């Protein structure tokens, strides 16, 4: 039986019985989403890779100690670990980061898209850059919810658990983020017209 056809729970059980291929499959399945979330927070490729490795070391230790329960989904659990390690890093550094691309990594490079012609590609790139600028300008709590919702594809329930706020608070932060982004767009348009 191929490990590719197994679900996450079955892969974990096989790994705990000594099947290293099962863990390799589990890692391969989820590494892009986990790395992307880490990178969106730390904005440094080397640091993101270090934290990514720490995440999987922690996952392996937790699995081997038998402390992982299958109540939640593996990916959400792994994303929570990566988020917590990023928060720990920032607490140590006493700084916040902005969501923006660098010369070596752009989140939109890992997102799937249909083939576009050159004009569509340029327009899409400009739009993505504009949206990143808007997200960068948001207050930290609003920026965090936008990242988790739209880039990490988490539900508001998952965001509330991860950030330790109520669902209503997470929804409110998203609402205010959208209002603030809309105001920034209107202000920019007013400047262009005026």
Long-range contacts (C-beta under 8 A, 24 or more apart in sequence): 8-73, 8-74, 8-75, 9-70, 9-74, 12-63, 12-68, 12-70, 12-74, 15-63, 16-63, 16-64, 16-66, 23-60, 26-74, 27-56, 30-74, 30-75, 30-78, 32-110, 33-75, 33-79, 33-152, 33-153, 34-75, 34-78, 34-79, 34-82, 36-107, 36-110, 36-151, 36-152, 37-79, 37-82, 37-83, 37-147, 37-148, 37-151, 37-152, 38-82, 38-85, 38-86, 39-105, 39-107, 40-99, 40-107, 40-147, 40-151, 40-152, 41-83, 41-86, 41-90, 41-97, 41-147, 42-86, 42-89, 42-97, 43-97, 43-98, 43-99, 43-100, 43-102, 45-102, 45-104, 45-105, 47-89, 51-82, 51-85, 51-86, 51-89, 52-82, 54-85, 55-81, 55-82, 55-85, 58-85, 76-154, 76-158, 79-152, 79-154, 79-158, 79-162, 80-161, 80-162, 83-148, 83-162, 96-140, 98-136, 98-143, 99-132, 99-135, 99-136, 99-143, 99-147, 99-151, 100-132, 100-133, 100-136, 101-129, 101-132, 107-151, 134-181, 134-184, 134-185, 135-181, 137-180, 137-184, 138-177, 138-180, 138-181, 139-180, 141-173, 142-173, 142-174, 142-176, 142-177, 142-180, 143-177, 144-173, 145-170, 145-173, 145-174, 145-177, 146-174, 146-177, 149-174
